[in-house]
Amino acid sequence: MTDTSGVRMTDTEIRQFFTLLQRWCDTELDQFTGLIIPTRYGDVYADFGRERPTEIPVELYERLPAGWLGEAG
């Protein structure tokens, strides 16, 4: 496999990522999970949950474009 670290994702790759993320949320995510993702700039902390934390305003979230998701989007 080619090392693609540091190479920007194409639109096709981003769409595939969002589609797989939606599928993962539909099939694997129970209530919540927190992930630590190592990157070349340091760890990234990602939280996924079925409920929005009340201390974070909904305006700070970005809804994925429906056209970028699978049929359920």
Secondary structure, DSSP 4 states (H G I P E B T S, - for coil): ----TTSPPPHHHHHHHHHHHHHHHHHT-SSEEEEEEEETTEEEEEEEESS--TTS-GGG--PPPGGGS-TT-
